[in-house]
Amino acid sequence: MEVTKATFNLPNDDIAELRRLAEANHTTVTAMLRQAIATQAYINKEIENGSKLLVEKPNGQIRELVPQW
């Protein structure tokens, strides 16, 4: 895999959340960012193909998540 070094300017809150997610998933910030990108790409592709994104609450209620992008 070819790698490109990149620099991003993100709000401190986003960086803190990225670090928290990485720690909670026992991985690095870079790996967590890659996972987030892959997850978003998958969701976008599924929605573009007509799929719906649904979340089932602990009480059994099902809710459709509507992306705002």
mmCIF file as Biopython writes it, N, C-alpha, C and O atoms, coordinates in Angstrom:
data_model
#
loop_
_atom_site.group_PDB
_atom_site.id
_atom_site.type_symbol
_atom_site.label_atom_id
_atom_site.label_alt_id
_atom_site.label_comp_id
_atom_site.label_asym_id
_atom_site.label_entity_id
_atom_site.label_seq_id
_atom_site.pdbx_PDB_ins_code
_atom_site.Cartn_x
_atom_site.Cartn_y
_atom_site.Cartn_z
_atom_site.occupancy
_atom_site.B_iso_or_equiv
_atom_site.auth_seq_id
_atom_site.auth_asym_id
_atom_site.pdbx_PDB_model_num
ATOM 1   N N  . MET A ? 1  ? 0.842   -1.174 0.000  1.0 0.0 1  A 1 
ATOM 2   C CA . MET A ? 1  ? 0.000   0.000  0.000  1.0 0.0 1  A 1 
ATOM 3   C C  . MET A ? 1  ? 0.886   1.236  0.000  1.0 0.0 1  A 1 
ATOM 4   O O  . MET A ? 1  ? 1.796   1.366  0.819  1.0 0.0 1  A 1 
ATOM 5   N N  . GLU A ? 2  ? 0.609   2.130  -0.922 1.0 0.0 2  A 1 
ATOM 6   C CA . GLU A ? 2  ? 1.336   3.391  -0.980 1.0 0.0 2  A 1 
ATOM 7   C C  . GLU A ? 2  ? 0.778   4.336  0.077  1.0 0.0 2  A 1 
ATOM 8   O O  . GLU A ? 2  ? -0.431  4.364  0.311  1.0 0.0 2  A 1 
ATOM 9   N N  . VAL A ? 3  ? 1.637   5.096  0.707  1.0 0.0 3  A 1 
ATOM 10  C CA . VAL A ? 3  ? 1.225   5.986  1.799  1.0 0.0 3  A 1 
ATOM 11  C C  . VAL A ? 3  ? 1.636   7.412  1.469  1.0 0.0 3  A 1 
ATOM 12  O O  . VAL A ? 3  ? 2.729   7.652  0.957  1.0 0.0 3  A 1 
ATOM 13  N N  . THR A ? 4  ? 0.749   8.355  1.767  1.0 0.0 4  A 1 
ATOM 14  C CA . THR A ? 4  ? 1.026   9.775  1.610  1.0 0.0 4  A 1 
ATOM 15  C C  . THR A ? 4  ? 0.871   10.449 2.957  1.0 0.0 4  A 1 
ATOM 16  O O  . THR A ? 4  ? -0.155  10.285 3.617  1.0 0.0 4  A 1 
ATOM 17  N N  . LYS A ? 5  ? 1.862   11.195 3.371  1.0 0.0 5  A 1 
ATOM 18  C CA . LYS A ? 5  ? 1.774   11.947 4.619  1.0 0.0 5  A 1 
ATOM 19  C C  . LYS A ? 5  ? 0.872   13.151 4.371  1.0 0.0 5  A 1 
ATOM 20  O O  . LYS A ? 5  ? 1.015   13.852 3.369  1.0 0.0 5  A 1 
ATOM 21  N N  . ALA A ? 6  ? -0.069  13.385 5.305  1.0 0.0 6  A 1 
ATOM 22  C CA . ALA A ? 6  ? -1.018  14.489 5.156  1.0 0.0 6  A 1 
ATOM 23  C C  . ALA A ? 6  ? -1.115  15.263 6.461  1.0 0.0 6  A 1 
ATOM 24  O O  . ALA A ? 6  ? -0.912  14.711 7.543  1.0 0.0 6  A 1 
ATOM 25  N N  . THR A ? 7  ? -1.425  16.534 6.346  1.0 0.0 7  A 1 
ATOM 26  C CA . THR A ? 7  ? -1.625  17.389 7.509  1.0 0.0 7  A 1 
ATOM 27  C C  . THR A ? 7  ? -3.023  17.968 7.417  1.0 0.0 7  A 1 
ATOM 28  O O  . THR A ? 7  ? -3.430  18.457 6.363  1.0 0.0 7  A 1 
ATOM 29  N N  . PHE A ? 8  ? -3.767  17.912 8.533  1.0 0.0 8  A 1 
ATOM 30  C CA . PHE A ? 8  ? -5.131  18.421 8.575  1.0 0.0 8  A 1 
ATOM 31  C C  . PHE A ? 8  ? -5.280  19.383 9.734  1.0 0.0 8  A 1 
ATOM 32  O O  . PHE A ? 8  ? -4.651  19.222 10.779 1.0 0.0 8  A 1 
ATOM 33  N N  . ASN A ? 9  ? -6.108  20.372 9.540  1.0 0.0 9  A 1 
ATOM 34  C CA . ASN A ? 9  ? -6.486  21.271 10.619 1.0 0.0 9  A 1 
ATOM 35  C C  . ASN A ? 9  ? -7.890  20.880 11.063 1.0 0.0 9  A 1 
ATOM 36  O O  . ASN A ? 9  ? -8.854  21.027 10.311 1.0 0.0 9  A 1 
ATOM 37  N N  . LEU A ? 10 ? -7.993  20.384 12.285 1.0 0.0 10 A 1 
ATOM 38  C CA . LEU A ? 10 ? -9.280  19.974 12.841 1.0 0.0 10 A 1 
ATOM 39  C C  . LEU A ? 10 ? -9.499  20.681 14.168 1.0 0.0 10 A 1 
ATOM 40  O O  . LEU A ? 10 ? -8.539  20.992 14.874 1.0 0.0 10 A 1 
ATOM 41  N N  . PRO A ? 11 ? -10.758 20.936 14.511 1.0 0.0 11 A 1 
ATOM 42  C CA . PRO A ? 11 ? -11.027 21.519 15.825 1.0 0.0 11 A 1 
ATOM 43  C C  . PRO A ? 11 ? -10.518 20.604 16.942 1.0 0.0 11 A 1 
ATOM 44  O O  . PRO A ? 11 ? -10.502 19.382 16.796 1.0 0.0 11 A 1 
ATOM 45  N N  . ASN A ? 12 ? -10.109 21.199 18.040 1.0 0.0 12 A 1 
ATOM 46  C CA . ASN A ? 12 ? -9.592  20.422 19.176 1.0 0.0 12 A 1 
ATOM 47  C C  . ASN A ? 12 ? -10.586 19.374 19.657 1.0 0.0 12 A 1 
ATOM 48  O O  . ASN A ? 12 ? -10.190 18.282 20.063 1.0 0.0 12 A 1 
ATOM 49  N N  . ASP A ? 13 ? -11.880 19.701 19.612 1.0 0.0 13 A 1 
ATOM 50  C CA . ASP A ? 13 ? -12.898 18.728 20.037 1.0 0.0 13 A 1 
ATOM 51  C C  . ASP A ? 13 ? -12.880 17.485 19.149 1.0 0.0 13 A 1 
ATOM 52  O O  . ASP A ? 13 ? -13.038 16.368 19.642 1.0 0.0 13 A 1 
ATOM 53  N N  . ASP A ? 14 ? -12.689 17.674 17.843 1.0 0.0 14 A 1 
ATOM 54  C CA . ASP A ? 14 ? -12.628 16.533 16.923 1.0 0.0 14 A 1 
ATOM 55  C C  . ASP A ? 14 ? -11.392 15.680 17.198 1.0 0.0 14 A 1 
ATOM 56  O O  . ASP A ? 14 ? -11.465 14.451 17.181 1.0 0.0 14 A 1 
ATOM 57  N N  . ILE A ? 15 ? -10.270 16.326 17.450 1.0 0.0 15 A 1 
ATOM 58  C CA . ILE A ? 15 ? -9.039  15.589 17.768 1.0 0.0 15 A 1 
ATOM 59  C C  . ILE A ? 15 ? -9.216  14.813 19.066 1.0 0.0 15 A 1 
ATOM 60  O O  . ILE A ? 15 ? -8.806  13.656 19.156 1.0 0.0 15 A 1 
ATOM 61  N N  . ALA A ? 16 ? -9.816  15.432 20.061 1.0 0.0 16 A 1 
ATOM 62  C CA . ALA A ? 16 ? -10.046 14.747 21.340 1.0 0.0 16 A 1 
ATOM 63  C C  . ALA A ? 16 ? -10.951 13.535 21.147 1.0 0.0 16 A 1 
ATOM 64  O O  . ALA A ? 16 ? -10.711 12.483 21.740 1.0 0.0 16 A 1 
ATOM 65  N N  . GLU A ? 17 ? -11.983 13.672 20.329 1.0 0.0 17 A 1 
ATOM 66  C CA . GLU A ? 17 ? -12.891 12.549 20.072 1.0 0.0 17 A 1 
ATOM 67  C C  . GLU A ? 17 ? -12.182 11.447 19.297 1.0 0.0 17 A 1 
ATOM 68  O O  . GLU A ? 17 ? -12.390 10.266 19.573 1.0 0.0 17 A 1 
ATOM 69  N N  . LEU A ? 18 ? -11.356 11.816 18.341 1.0 0.0 18 A 1 
ATOM 70  C CA . LEU A ? 18 ? -10.595 10.826 17.583 1.0 0.0 18 A 1 
ATOM 71  C C  . LEU A ? 18 ? -9.659  10.056 18.502 1.0 0.0 18 A 1 
ATOM 72  O O  . LEU A ? 18 ? -9.549  8.835  18.391 1.0 0.0 18 A 1 
ATOM 73  N N  . ARG A ? 19 ? -8.992  10.749 19.400 1.0 0.0 19 A 1 
ATOM 74  C CA . ARG A ? 19 ? -8.105  10.081 20.366 1.0 0.0 19 A 1 
ATOM 75  C C  . ARG A ? 19 ? -8.894  9.167  21.303 1.0 0.0 19 A 1 
ATOM 76  O O  . ARG A ? 19 ? -8.451  8.063  21.618 1.0 0.0 19 A 1 
ATOM 77  N N  . ARG A ? 20 ? -10.081 9.640  21.754 1.0 0.0 20 A 1 
ATOM 78  C CA . ARG A ? 20 ? -10.911 8.834  22.641 1.0 0.0 20 A 1 
ATOM 79  C C  . ARG A ? 20 ? -11.365 7.553  21.935 1.0 0.0 20 A 1 
ATOM 80  O O  . ARG A ? 20 ? -11.339 6.470  22.519 1.0 0.0 20 A 1 
ATOM 81  N N  . LEU A ? 21 ? -11.780 7.688  20.675 1.0 0.0 21 A 1 
ATOM 82  C CA . LEU A ? 21 ? -12.204 6.526  19.902 1.0 0.0 21 A 1 
ATOM 83  C C  . LEU A ? 21 ? -11.053 5.545  19.709 1.0 0.0 21 A 1 
ATOM 84  O O  . LEU A ? 21 ? -11.235 4.334  19.837 1.0 0.0 21 A 1 
ATOM 85  N N  . ALA A ? 22 ? -9.875  6.064  19.402 1.0 0.0 22 A 1 
ATOM 86  C CA . ALA A ? 22 ? -8.710  5.193  19.212 1.0 0.0 22 A 1 
ATOM 87  C C  . ALA A ? 22 ? -8.398  4.421  20.487 1.0 0.0 22 A 1 
ATOM 88  O O  . ALA A ? 22 ? -8.147  3.217  20.448 1.0 0.0 22 A 1 
ATOM 89  N N  . GLU A ? 23 ? -8.415  5.117  21.605 1.0 0.0 23 A 1 
ATOM 90  C CA . GLU A ? 23 ? -8.127  4.456  22.880 1.0 0.0 23 A 1 
ATOM 91  C C  . GLU A ? 23 ? -9.192  3.404  23.200 1.0 0.0 23 A 1 
ATOM 92  O O  . GLU A ? 23 ? -8.862  2.296  23.623 1.0 0.0 23 A 1 
ATOM 93  N N  . ALA A ? 24 ? -10.453 3.745  23.002 1.0 0.0 24 A 1 
ATOM 94  C CA . ALA A ? 24 ? -11.543 2.807  23.294 1.0 0.0 24 A 1 
ATOM 95  C C  . ALA A ? 24 ? -11.483 1.566  22.413 1.0 0.0 24 A 1 
ATOM 96  O O  . ALA A ? 24 ? -11.935 0.492  22.810 1.0 0.0 24 A 1 
ATOM 97  N N  . ASN A ? 25 ? -10.921 1.720  21.211 1.0 0.0 25 A 1 
ATOM 98  C CA . ASN A ? 25 ? -10.820 0.600  20.276 1.0 0.0 25 A 1 
ATOM 99  C C  . ASN A ? 25 ? -9.433  -0.037 20.277 1.0 0.0 25 A 1 
ATOM 100 O O  . ASN A ? 25 ? -9.131  -0.889 19.441 1.0 0.0 25 A 1 
ATOM 101 N N  . HIS A ? 26 ? -8.592  0.383  21.224 1.0 0.0 26 A 1 
ATOM 102 C CA . HIS A ? 26 ? -7.239  -0.180 21.376 1.0 0.0 26 A 1 
ATOM 103 C C  . HIS A ? 26 ? -6.458  -0.129 20.070 1.0 0.0 26 A 1 
ATOM 104 O O  . HIS A ? 26 ? -5.871  -1.118 19.631 1.0 0.0 26 A 1 
ATOM 105 N N  . THR A ? 27 ? -6.469  1.059  19.462 1.0 0.0 27 A 1 
ATOM 106 C CA . THR A ? 27 ? -5.769  1.229  18.196 1.0 0.0 27 A 1 
ATOM 107 C C  . THR A ? 27 ? -5.135  2.615  18.166 1.0 0.0 27 A 1 
ATOM 108 O O  . THR A ? 27 ? -5.213  3.367  19.138 1.0 0.0 27 A 1 
ATOM 109 N N  . THR A ? 28 ? -4.521  2.935  17.062 1.0 0.0 28 A 1 
ATOM 110 C CA . THR A ? 28 ? -3.877  4.242  16.922 1.0 0.0 28 A 1 
ATOM 111 C C  . THR A ? 28 ? -4.856  5.254  16.336 1.0 0.0 28 A 1 
ATOM 112 O O  . THR A ? 28 ? -5.887  4.886  15.773 1.0 0.0 28 A 1 
ATOM 113 N N  . VAL A ? 29 ? -4.520  6.525  16.475 1.0 0.0 29 A 1 
ATOM 114 C CA . VAL A ? 29 ? -5.330  7.586  15.886 1.0 0.0 29 A 1 
ATOM 115 C C  . VAL A ? 29 ? -5.372  7.417  14.364 1.0 0.0 29 A 1 
ATOM 116 O O  . VAL A ? 29 ? -6.425  7.603  13.754 1.0 0.0 29 A 1 
ATOM 117 N N  . THR A ? 30 ? -4.256  7.073  13.756 1.0 0.0 30 A 1 
ATOM 118 C CA . THR A ? 30 ? -4.208  6.871  12.305 1.0 0.0 30 A 1 
ATOM 119 C C  . THR A ? 30 ? -5.123  5.731  11.884 1.0 0.0 30 A 1 
ATOM 120 O O  . THR A ? 30 ? -5.886  5.868  10.928 1.0 0.0 30 A 1 
ATOM 121 N N  . ALA A ? 31 ? -5.055  4.610  12.587 1.0 0.0 31 A 1 
ATOM 122 C CA . ALA A ? 31 ? -5.920  3.476  12.259 1.0 0.0 31 A 1 
ATOM 123 C C  . ALA A ? 31 ? -7.388  3.823  12.467 1.0 0.0 31 A 1 
ATOM 124 O O  . ALA A ? 31 ? -8.242  3.395  11.690 1.0 0.0 31 A 1 
ATOM 125 N N  . MET A ? 32 ? -7.687  4.592  13.505 1.0 0.0 32 A 1 
ATOM 126 C CA . MET A ? 32 ? -9.069  4.989  13.771 1.0 0.0 32 A 1 
ATOM 127 C C  . MET A ? 32 ? -9.590  5.889  12.676 1.0 0.0 32 A 1 
ATOM 128 O O  . MET A ? 32 ? -10.742 5.761  12.260 1.0 0.0 32 A 1 
ATOM 129 N N  . LEU A ? 33 ? -8.751  6.808  12.201 1.0 0.0 33 A 1 
ATOM 130 C CA . LEU A ? 33 ? -9.134  7.695  11.111 1.0 0.0 33 A 1 
ATOM 131 C C  . LEU A ? 33 ? -9.385  6.900  9.828  1.0 0.0 33 A 1 
ATOM 132 O O  . LEU A ? 33 ? -10.342 7.174  9.105  1.0 0.0 33 A 1 
ATOM 133 N N  . ARG A ? 34 ? -8.532  5.924  9.549  1.0 0.0 34 A 1 
ATOM 134 C CA . ARG A ? 34 ? -8.724  5.071  8.377  1.0 0.0 34 A 1 
ATOM 135 C C  . ARG A ? 34 ? -10.029 4.290  8.479  1.0 0.0 34 A 1 
ATOM 136 O O  . ARG A ? 34 ? -10.749 4.136  7.492  1.0 0.0 34 A 1 
ATOM 137 N N  . GLN A ? 35 ? -10.329 3.795  9.686  1.0 0.0 35 A 1 
ATOM 138 C CA . GLN A ? 35 ? -11.578 3.057  9.889  1.0 0.0 35 A 1 
ATOM 139 C C  . GLN A ? 35 ? -12.788 3.968  9.687  1.0 0.0 35 A 1 
ATOM 140 O O  . GLN A ? 35 ? -13.782 3.555  9.089  1.0 0.0 35 A 1 
ATOM 141 N N  . ALA A ? 36 ? -12.708 5.196  10.180 1.0 0.0 36 A 1 
ATOM 142 C CA . ALA A ? 36 ? -13.805 6.149  10.009 1.0 0.0 36 A 1 
ATOM 143 C C  . ALA A ? 36 ? -14.047 6.445  8.527  1.0 0.0 36 A 1 
ATOM 144 O O  . ALA A ? 36 ? -15.192 6.517  8.081  1.0 0.0 36 A 1 
ATOM 145 N N  . ILE A ? 37 ? -12.971 6.613  7.779  1.0 0.0 37 A 1 
ATOM 146 C CA . ILE A ? 37 ? -13.098 6.865  6.338  1.0 0.0 37 A 1 
ATOM 147 C C  . ILE A ? 37 ? -13.739 5.669  5.643  1.0 0.0 37 A 1 
ATOM 148 O O  . ILE A ? 37 ? -14.641 5.836  4.822  1.0 0.0 37 A 1 
ATOM 149 N N  . ALA A ? 38 ? -13.278 4.469  5.967  1.0 0.0 38 A 1 
ATOM 150 C CA . ALA A ? 38 ? -13.828 3.258  5.345  1.0 0.0 38 A 1 
ATOM 151 C C  . ALA A ? 38 ? -15.303 3.081  5.699  1.0 0.0 38 A 1 
ATOM 152 O O  . ALA A ? 38 ? -16.107 2.696  4.850  1.0 0.0 38 A 1 
ATOM 153 N N  . THR A ? 39 ? -15.654 3.361  6.945  1.0 0.0 39 A 1 
ATOM 154 C CA . THR A ? 39 ? -17.049 3.235  7.374  1.0 0.0 39 A 1 
ATOM 155 C C  . THR A ? 39 ? -17.936 4.224  6.622  1.0 0.0 39 A 1 
ATOM 156 O O  . THR A ? 39 ? -19.010 3.861  6.145  1.0 0.0 39 A 1 
ATOM 157 N N  . GLN A ? 40 ? -17.487 5.471  6.518  1.0 0.0 40 A 1 
ATOM 158 C CA . GLN A ? 40 ? -18.267 6.482  5.809  1.0 0.0 40 A 1 
ATOM 159 C C  . GLN A ? 40 ? -18.403 6.136  4.339  1.0 0.0 40 A 1 
ATOM 160 O O  . GLN A ? 40 ? -19.476 6.319  3.763  1.0 0.0 40 A 1 
ATOM 161 N N  . ALA A ? 41 ? -17.345 5.641  3.718  1.0 0.0 41 A 1 
ATOM 162 C CA . ALA A ? 41 ? -17.392 5.250  2.312  1.0 0.0 41 A 1 
ATOM 163 C C  . ALA A ? 41 ? -18.401 4.124  2.106  1.0 0.0 41 A 1 
ATOM 164 O O  . ALA A ? 41 ? -19.153 4.130  1.131  1.0 0.0 41 A 1 
ATOM 165 N N  . TYR A ? 42 ? -18.417 3.159  3.025  1.0 0.0 42 A 1 
ATOM 166 C CA . TYR A ? 42 ? -19.371 2.041  2.944  1.0 0.0 42 A 1 
ATOM 167 C C  . TYR A ? 42 ? -20.802 2.550  3.067  1.0 0.0 42 A 1 
ATOM 168 O O  . TYR A ? 42 ? -21.667 2.167  2.278  1.0 0.0 42 A 1 
ATOM 169 N N  . ILE A ? 43 ? -21.057 3.409  4.047  1.0 0.0 43 A 1 
ATOM 170 C CA . ILE A ? 43 ? -22.403 3.955  4.250  1.0 0.0 43 A 1 
ATOM 171 C C  . ILE A ? 43 ? -22.844 4.732  3.011  1.0 0.0 43 A 1 
ATOM 172 O O  . ILE A ? 43 ? -23.966 4.558  2.536  1.0 0.0 43 A 1 
ATOM 173 N N  . ASN A ? 44 ? -21.965 5.591  2.487  1.0 0.0 44 A 1 
ATOM 174 C CA . ASN A ? 44 ? -22.306 6.367  1.287  1.0 0.0 44 A 1 
ATOM 175 C C  . ASN A ? 44 ? -22.681 5.458  0.123  1.0 0.0 44 A 1 
ATOM 176 O O  . ASN A ? 44 ? -23.674 5.697  -0.565 1.0 0.0 44 A 1 
ATOM 177 N N  . LYS A ? 45 ? -21.884 4.417  -0.094 1.0 0.0 45 A 1 
ATOM 178 C CA . LYS A ? 45 ? -22.131 3.501  -1.202 1.0 0.0 45 A 1 
ATOM 179 C C  . LYS A ? 45 ? -23.471 2.801  -1.041 1.0 0.0 45 A 1 
ATOM 180 O O  . LYS A ? 45 ? -24.230 2.680  -2.003 1.0 0.0 45 A 1 
ATOM 181 N N  . GLU A ? 46 ? -23.765 2.341  0.162  1.0 0.0 46 A 1 
ATOM 182 C CA . GLU A ? 46 ? -25.033 1.655  0.409  1.0 0.0 46 A 1 
ATOM 183 C C  . GLU A ? 46 ? -26.222 2.589  0.193  1.0 0.0 46 A 1 
ATOM 184 O O  . GLU A ? 46 ? -27.214 2.185  -0.413 1.0 0.0 46 A 1 
ATOM 185 N N  . ILE A ? 47 ? -26.141 3.815  0.671  1.0 0.0 47 A 1 
ATOM 186 C CA . ILE A ? 47 ? -27.235 4.773  0.502  1.0 0.0 47 A 1 
ATOM 187 C C  . ILE A ? 47 ? -27.411 5.124  -0.974 1.0 0.0 47 A 1 
ATOM 188 O O  . ILE A ? 47 ? -28.537 5.238  -1.460 1.0 0.0 47 A 1 
ATOM 189 N N  . GLU A ? 48 ? -26.298 5.295  -1.683 1.0 0.0 48 A 1 
ATOM 190 C CA . GLU A ? 48 ? -26.370 5.580  -3.121 1.0 0.0 48 A 1 
ATOM 191 C C  . GLU A ? 48 ? -27.047 4.443  -3.878 1.0 0.0 48 A 1 
ATOM 192 O O  . GLU A ? 48 ? -27.664 4.669  -4.919 1.0 0.0 48 A 1 
ATOM 193 N N  . ASN A ? 49 ? -26.934 3.211  -3.354 1.0 0.0 49 A 1 
ATOM 194 C CA . ASN A ? 49 ? -27.555 2.041  -3.976 1.0 0.0 49 A 1 
ATOM 195 C C  . ASN A ? 49 ? -28.970 1.787  -3.468 1.0 0.0 49 A 1 
ATOM 196 O O  . ASN A ? 49 ? -29.557 0.742  -3.753 1.0 0.0 49 A 1 
ATOM 197 N N  . GLY A ? 50 ? -29.520 2.743  -2.714 1.0 0.0 50 A 1 
ATOM 198 C CA . GLY A ? 50 ? -30.908 2.632  -2.276 1.0 0.0 50 A 1 
ATOM 199 C C  . GLY A ? 50 ? -31.123 2.035  -0.900 1.0 0.0 50 A 1 
ATOM 200 O O  . GLY A ? 50 ? -32.267 1.882  -0.471 1.0 0.0 50 A 1 
ATOM 201 N N  . SER A ? 51 ? -30.064 1.698  -0.204 1.0 0.0 51 A 1 
ATOM 202 C CA . SER A ? 51 ? -30.212 1.140  1.144  1.0 0.0 51 A 1 
ATOM 203 C C  . SER A ? 51 ? -30.585 2.236  2.126  1.0 0.0 51 A 1 
ATOM 204 O O  . SER A ? 51 ? -30.374 3.420  1.861  1.0 0.0 51 A 1 
ATOM 205 N N  . LYS A ? 52 ? -31.145 1.832  3.270  1.0 0.0 52 A 1 
ATOM 206 C CA . LYS A ? 52 ? -31.450 2.752  4.355  1.0 0.0 52 A 1 
ATOM 207 C C  . LYS A ? 52 ? -30.568 2.393  5.540  1.0 0.0 52 A 1 
ATOM 208 O O  . LYS A ? 52 ? -30.219 1.229  5.734  1.0 0.0 52 A 1 
ATOM 209 N N  . LEU A ? 53 ? -30.212 3.397  6.330  1.0 0.0 53 A 1 
ATOM 210 C CA . LEU A ? 53 ? -29.407 3.198  7.526  1.0 0.0 53 A 1 
ATOM 211 C C  . LEU A ? 53 ? -30.354 3.222  8.720  1.0 0.0 53 A 1 
ATOM 212 O O  . LEU A ? 53 ? -30.950 4.253  9.030  1.0 0.0 53 A 1 
ATOM 213 N N  . LEU A ? 54 ? -30.486 2.080  9.383  1.0 0.0 54 A 1 
ATOM 214 C CA . LEU A ? 54 ? -31.428 1.931  10.487 1.0 0.0 54 A 1 
ATOM 215 C C  . LEU A ? 54 ? -30.689 1.628  11.780 1.0 0.0 54 A 1 
ATOM 216 O O  . LEU A ? 54 ? -29.664 0.947  11.785 1.0 0.0 54 A 1 
ATOM 217 N N  . VAL A ? 55 ? -31.234 2.152  12.886 1.0 0.0 55 A 1 
ATOM 218 C CA . VAL A ? 55 ? -30.684 1.880  14.209 1.0 0.0 55 A 1 
ATOM 219 C C  . VAL A ? 55 ? -31.818 1.326  15.058 1.0 0.0 55 A 1 
ATOM 220 O O  . VAL A ? 55 ? -32.911 1.890  15.103 1.0 0.0 55 A 1 
ATOM 221 N N  . GLU A ? 56 ? -31.543 0.218  15.726 1.0 0.0 56 A 1 
ATOM 222 C CA . GLU A ? 56 ? -32.532 -0.343 16.645 1.0 0.0 56 A 1 
ATOM 223 C C  . GLU A ? 56 ? -32.149 0.047  18.065 1.0 0.0 56 A 1 
ATOM 224 O O  . GLU A ? 56 ? -31.059 -0.279 18.537 1.0 0.0 56 A 1 
ATOM 225 N N  . LYS A ? 57 ? -33.047 0.741  18.737 1.0 0.0 57 A 1 
ATOM 226 C CA . LYS A ? 57 ? -32.840 1.180  20.115 1.0 0.0 57 A 1 
ATOM 227 C C  . LYS A ? 57 ? -32.972 -0.018 21.055 1.0 0.0 57 A 1 
ATOM 228 O O  . LYS A ? 57 ? -33.551 -1.036 20.677 1.0 0.0 57 A 1 
ATOM 229 N N  . PRO A ? 58 ? -32.442 0.093  22.276 1.0 0.0 58 A 1 
ATOM 230 C CA . PRO A ? 58 ? -32.559 -1.010 23.238 1.0 0.0 58 A 1 
ATOM 231 C C  . PRO A ? 58 ? -34.011 -1.428 23.508 1.0 0.0 58 A 1 
ATOM 232 O O  . PRO A ? 58 ? -34.273 -2.579 23.856 1.0 0.0 58 A 1 
ATOM 233 N N  . ASN A ? 59 ? -34.950 -0.492 23.348 1.0 0.0 59 A 1 
ATOM 234 C CA . ASN A ? 59 ? -36.357 -0.818 23.578 1.0 0.0 59 A 1 
ATOM 235 C C  . ASN A ? 59 ? -37.021 -1.438 22.355 1.0 0.0 59 A 1 
ATOM 236 O O  . ASN A ? 59 ? -38.225 -1.693 22.371 1.0 0.0 59 A 1 
ATOM 237 N N  . GLY A ? 60 ? -36.254 -1.686 21.295 1.0 0.0 60 A 1 
ATOM 238 C CA . GLY A ? 60 ? -36.781 -2.317 20.094 1.0 0.0 60 A 1 
ATOM 239 C C  . GLY A ? 60 ? -37.238 -1.338 19.029 1.0 0.0 60 A 1 
ATOM 240 O O  . GLY A ? 60 ? -37.521 -1.747 17.903 1.0 0.0 60 A 1 
ATOM 241 N N  . GLN A ? 61 ? -37.318 -0.059 19.354 1.0 0.0 61 A 1 
ATOM 242 C CA . GLN A ? 61 ? -37.730 0.958  18.380 1.0 0.0 61 A 1 
ATOM 243 C C  . GLN A ? 61 ? -36.665 1.068  17.288 1.0 0.0 61 A 1 
ATOM 244 O O  . GLN A ? 61 ? -35.468 1.132  17.570 1.0 0.0 61 A 1 
ATOM 245 N N  . ILE A ? 62 ? -37.126 1.089  16.040 1.0 0.0 62 A 1 
ATOM 246 C CA . ILE A ? 62 ? -36.214 1.213  14.905 1.0 0.0 62 A 1 
ATOM 247 C C  . ILE A ? 62 ? -36.349 2.611  14.334 1.0 0.0 62 A 1 
ATOM 248 O O  . ILE A ? 62 ? -37.454 3.105  14.111 1.0 0.0 62 A 1 
ATOM 249 N N  . ARG A ? 63 ? -35.205 3.239  14.100 1.0 0.0 63 A 1 
ATOM 250 C CA . ARG A ? 63 ? -35.176 4.611  13.604 1.0 0.0 63 A 1 
ATOM 251 C C  . ARG A ? 63 ? -34.258 4.668  12.386 1.0 0.0 63 A 1 
ATOM 252 O O  . ARG A ? 63 ? -33.178 4.077  12.379 1.0 0.0 63 A 1 
ATOM 253 N N  . GLU A ? 64 ? -34.696 5.379  11.368 1.0 0.0 64 A 1 
ATOM 254 C CA . GLU A ? 64 ? -33.862 5.572  10.185 1.0 0.0 64 A 1 
ATOM 255 C C  . GLU A ? 64 ? -32.980 6.802  10.416 1.0 0.0 64 A 1 
ATOM 256 O O  . GLU A ? 64 ? -33.462 7.865  10.806 1.0 0.0 64 A 1 
ATOM 257 N N  . LEU A ? 65 ? -31.687 6.634  10.169 1.0 0.0 65 A 1 
ATOM 258 C CA . LEU A ? 65 ? -30.762 7.761  10.237 1.0 0.0 65 A 1 
ATOM 259 C C  . LEU A ? 65 ? -30.660 8.350  8.841  1.0 0.0 65 A 1 
ATOM 260 O O  . LEU A ? 65 ? -30.359 7.643  7.879  1.0 0.0 65 A 1 
ATOM 261 N N  . VAL A ? 66 ? -30.913 9.645  8.735  1.0 0.0 66 A 1 
ATOM 262 C CA . VAL A ? 66 ? -30.869 10.322 7.452  1.0 0.0 66 A 1 
ATOM 263 C C  . VAL A ? 66 ? -29.620 11.194 7.417  1.0 0.0 66 A 1 
ATOM 264 O O  . VAL A ? 66 ? -29.526 12.177 8.152  1.0 0.0 66 A 1 
ATOM 265 N N  . PRO A ? 67 ? -28.658 10.837 6.563  1.0 0.0 67 A 1 
ATOM 266 C CA . PRO A ? 67 ? -27.417 11.621 6.480  1.0 0.0 67 A 1 
ATOM 267 C C  . PRO A ? 67 ? -27.709 13.061 6.064  1.0 0.0 67 A 1 
ATOM 268 O O  . PRO A ? 67 ? -28.620 13.318 5.277  1.0 0.0 67 A 1 
ATOM 269 N N  . GLN A ? 68 ? -26.933 13.988 6.597  1.0 0.0 68 A 1 
ATOM 270 C CA . GLN A ? 68 ? -27.111 15.401 6.307  1.0 0.0 68 A 1 
ATOM 271 C C  . GLN A ? 68 ? -25.945 15.933 5.487  1.0 0.0 68 A 1 
ATOM 272 O O  . GLN A ? 68 ? -25.536 17.076 5.688  1.0 0.0 68 A 1 
ATOM 273 N N  . TRP A ? 69 ? -25.402 15.150 4.578  1.0 0.0 69 A 1 
ATOM 274 C CA . TRP A ? 69 ? -24.290 15.636 3.760  1.0 0.0 69 A 1 
ATOM 275 C C  . TRP A ? 69 ? -24.717 15.858 2.353  1.0 0.0 69 A 1 
ATOM 276 O O  . TRP A ? 69 ? -23.908 16.268 1.520  1.0 0.0 69 A 1 
#
